[in-house]
Amino acid sequence: MSILDHWHPVALSRDLGKTPLGVRLHGRELALFRPKSGGVAALTDVCPHRRMRLSVGKVVGDCLECCYHGWTFAADGSGESPGTPKLRTRAAAYEVREAHGVLWVRNFGANTRFPDDFVGQEQGYRLMVLLAHDVSSPLELVLDNFNELEHTPTTHGMFGYRLDRMHEVQAEFSPSDDEVWIEYHGPSKAYPWLFRTYMGLDRAPIFHVRGVTRYSPVHTFGDYHWTHSRTGKRSWIGVRNAHFFTPLDDGNTRIFTFSFMKLSNPCFNPILNVVRPFMRHSINKEVMEDKRVLDGLADKTPTLDGLKLSRFDRVLGLNRERIERVYRREKPSTLHSGNGSCRCGELNGAHEKRFTMAPAKPDRTADIT
């Protein structure tokens, strides 16, 4: 199985208009275009005639015309030369699906499931924000950042936990064969008075995160809510964030962020249209803070060798084993066992500490499916 057999998001729908769009996916250059008859097509971004980029050409009817010598290519990759009509050729073509405001690509003939598990319409969530960010770090390190929340006190402005009470935050990682469930809860950061009033929170609310990471393709999504620190009353607003991680190449990753919101009383849903611009600004700011630290890493080697890992890093080894086995379909590294454990090496390399995860809990699919 090839990595490109998985459905990968490659571009936002709004970024592809009447002209072709060049994108990257796992080291391959692709040209996306919209045939006149409808739909979206994806071809390798190189003309087999003289190696010109097809993405700088133009759409003529249902074909993509190369700007160099005018050769044309249909959505299935079949091409012809205007100067030598009997000369036929073919460019590699890919299957494309447009859904949830994003363009998704995979190999033709693959039978992988389309990853629409994150949308949450049945739970009352409405899509509020859709963003894409490019990060100069490999897939594993980007996923690490979005699975452990120990970085939130110092990296993020509003999202996450208080640094002086981080030791109180509870973290649980529950793996199964092809996914890892994640739960956090603990004292939230202090919020401005207006935000607390709007959300119905006290001065020191408890922040809850419950999510899951899946690997075909690699993505993670979770539900966030707050509770009153004394009464335990839940906030009337819930948030779901989903992040898909598309490897552009070995050292760069594109993050697609879907942010949803739901209200405990659907009668107030019109309010969501008012808060949408503020939520977009906030989510973009938080992801840009993640991008800043990922771009600034001193060592971007994805292995865990020699690292001094904390209790919040238990998920790192679980992710790597499943990325290799489920996503890349390769034999897992000997560094990670396949039985739900992560072997986290000490700095001096003298010994290793084993963290064993709790078994997956089947009743957790009540809200996230």
VONU-776006 format. One line per 5 residues: number of its first residue (from 1); their letters; for each residue x, y, z of C-alpha. Coordinates in steps of 0.1 Angstrom, whole numbers. Layout:
// residues N
NUM) A) X,Y,Z  ... $
***
This chain:
// residues 369
1) MSILD) 0,0,0  13,35,-9  10,65,14  -9,82,-14  -36,55,-11 $
6) HWHPV) -48,75,19  -71,105,14  -50,136,20  -63,172,21  -40,192,-2 $
11) ALSRD) -57,226,-6  -87,247,5  -115,247,-21  -115,285,-21  -79,285,-33 $
16) LGKTP) -87,268,-66  -105,290,-91  -105,291,-128  -67,288,-131  -47,256,-121 $
21) LGVRL) -32,253,-87  1,236,-79  4,217,-46  28,192,-30  20,159,-14 $
26) HGREL) 47,136,1  74,150,-23  52,149,-54  42,180,-73  5,180,-84 $
31) ALFRP) -15,203,-106  -52,208,-96  -78,222,-120  -115,225,-125  -128,211,-158 $
36) KSGGV) -155,232,-175  -180,203,-171  -175,203,-133  -155,185,-106  -118,188,-98 $
41) AALTD) -89,169,-115  -54,163,-103  -24,155,-125  13,152,-119  27,187,-123 $
46) VCPHR) 50,180,-151  43,178,-188  57,145,-202  66,164,-234  93,188,-222 $
51) RMRLS) 88,188,-184  70,221,-181  49,227,-150  13,220,-159  1,242,-130 $
56) VGKVV) 12,274,-149  -9,264,-179  -46,271,-184  -79,253,-185  -94,248,-219 $
61) GDCLE) -127,231,-218  -123,200,-198  -85,198,-203  -54,214,-189  -33,230,-216 $
66) CCYHG) 5,232,-211  18,268,-216  49,257,-234  38,238,-265  0,237,-260 $
71) WTFAA) -3,200,-253  -36,192,-236  -44,167,-208  -78,154,-197  -88,146,-161 $
76) DGSGE) -77,110,-166  -43,121,-177  -46,113,-214  -28,139,-235  -23,149,-271 $
81) SPGTP) -1,172,-291  -17,199,-314  14,198,-336  14,161,-340  -22,149,-336 $
86) KLRTR) -14,112,-338  11,116,-309  -5,105,-277  9,106,-241  -3,103,-205 $
91) AAAYE) 3,122,-173  -2,105,-140  -37,113,-126  -51,111,-91  -86,108,-77 $
96) VREAH) -100,140,-62  -128,146,-38  -141,181,-28  -157,180,7  -159,202,38 $
101) GVLWV) -143,231,20  -112,211,12  -97,193,-19  -87,157,-10  -64,135,-32 $
106) RNFGA) -55,98,-33  -44,72,-58  -69,60,-83  -81,25,-74  -74,28,-36 $
111) NTRFP) -101,15,-13  -93,35,18  -121,51,38  -128,88,34  -120,105,68 $
116) DDFVG) -153,123,75  -153,111,112  -145,146,125  -174,166,113  -198,161,143 $
121) QEQGY) -230,173,127  -249,146,146  -236,161,179  -248,196,169  -214,211,158 $
126) RLMVL) -213,238,132  -181,245,112  -168,279,121  -133,281,109  -112,265,81 $
131) LAHDV) -75,273,79  -43,259,64  -8,265,76  26,253,63  51,243,90 $
136) SSPLE) 88,235,84  88,203,105  83,166,97  50,149,103  59,132,136 $
141) LVLDN) 70,164,153  39,183,142  16,156,154  35,155,188  27,192,193 $
146) FNELE) -10,187,188  -12,156,210  6,168,242  -7,199,260  22,204,283 $
151) HTPTT) 33,232,259  1,252,262  10,273,293  40,290,276  32,286,239 $
156) HGMFG) -4,297,237  -22,329,247  -56,316,256  -57,279,249  -46,254,276 $
161) YRLDR) -36,252,312  -19,274,339  19,268,343  18,272,381  -8,244,383 $
166) MHEVQ) 3,222,354  12,195,379  -25,191,387  -35,184,351  -46,148,345 $
171) AEFSP) -36,131,313  -47,97,300  -37,80,267  -57,49,257  -45,31,225 $
176) SDDEV) -62,6,203  -48,-10,172  -53,19,148  -61,49,171  -51,66,203 $
181) WIEYH) -76,83,226  -65,113,246  -80,129,277  -69,160,297  -85,180,324 $
186) GPSKA) -71,205,349  -71,242,359  -75,264,329  -57,296,321  -72,328,335 $
191) YPWLF) -96,344,310  -107,380,307  -139,390,325  -159,394,293  -150,359,281 $
196) RTYMG) -158,343,315  -191,360,316  -200,350,280  -190,314,287  -206,313,322 $
201) LDRAP) -172,305,339  -157,314,373  -122,328,378  -105,293,378  -125,270,355 $
206) IFHVR) -115,234,347  -106,228,311  -115,194,296  -101,179,264  -112,145,250 $
211) GVTRY) -100,135,216  -87,108,193  -58,105,168  -63,83,137  -38,75,110 $
216) SPVHT) -55,70,77  -46,98,70  -29,112,101  -54,135,119  -65,143,154 $
221) FGDYH) -97,159,166  -111,166,201  -140,181,220  -132,210,244  -153,223,272 $
226) WTHSR) -150,241,306  -166,234,339  -171,256,370  -144,248,395  -168,247,424 $
231) TGKRS) -202,236,410  -190,215,381  -215,231,359  -206,228,322  -201,258,299 $
236) WIGVR) -230,263,275  -205,264,246  -186,234,233  -157,235,208  -143,208,185 $
241) NAHFF) -110,212,167  -98,188,140  -63,189,126  -51,170,95  -14,167,88 $
246) TPLDD) -4,164,52  33,158,46  45,180,18  79,163,19  101,147,46 $
251) GNTRI) 107,180,64  76,201,58  39,196,68  7,214,59  -18,216,88 $
256) FTFSF) -55,218,79  -76,231,109  -114,227,111  -129,244,141  -165,237,151 $
261) MKLSN) -188,251,178  -220,241,194  -244,256,219  -263,238,246  -295,255,233 $
266) PCFNP) -297,254,195  -322,284,196  -291,306,201  -273,293,170  -276,327,152 $
271) ILNVV) -251,340,177  -225,318,160  -225,340,129  -216,370,152  -187,352,169 $
276) RPFMR) -173,336,137  -148,364,129  -135,365,165  -131,327,165  -113,327,132 $
281) HSINK) -88,353,146  -83,334,178  -78,299,161  -54,314,136  -34,330,164 $
286) EVMED) -32,298,183  -21,277,153  5,304,144  19,300,179  23,263,173 $
291) KRVLD) 39,271,139  64,294,156  77,268,180  77,240,154  96,262,129 $
296) GLADK) 121,271,156  130,236,168  168,232,171  167,195,161  139,182,138 $
301) TPTLD) 149,146,139  117,127,144  132,99,166  129,99,204  164,87,210 $
306) GLKLS) 181,105,239  151,126,250  140,131,286  103,126,282  76,136,307 $
311) RFDRV) 43,120,316  26,141,289  49,126,263  36,90,266  16,95,233 $
316) LGLNR) 47,102,213  58,65,210  23,54,204  20,78,175  52,67,159 $
321) ERIER) 44,30,160  10,37,143  24,61,117  48,34,106  24,5,107 $
326) VYRRE) -10,21,97  0,51,77  32,41,60  25,3,62  61,-3,73 $
331) KPSTL) 74,-26,99  75,-6,132  108,4,146  123,-16,175  121,15,196 $
336) HSGNG) 84,12,200  65,-18,210  31,-26,195  14,-36,228  3,-1,239 $
341) SCRCG) 35,9,254  60,37,248  96,32,257  110,66,265  148,68,267 $
346) ELNGA) 166,87,294  191,115,285  221,95,295  209,64,275  217,42,305 $
351) HEKRF) 183,28,308  147,33,296  115,40,314  84,21,302  50,38,303 $
356) TMAPA) 21,14,300  -12,29,288  -46,20,299  -67,-1,275  -90,17,251 $
361) KPDRT) -125,24,265  -152,15,240  -178,37,256  -159,68,246  -174,68,211 $
366) ADIT) -206,83,224  -196,118,213  -167,112,190  -171,86,162 $
***
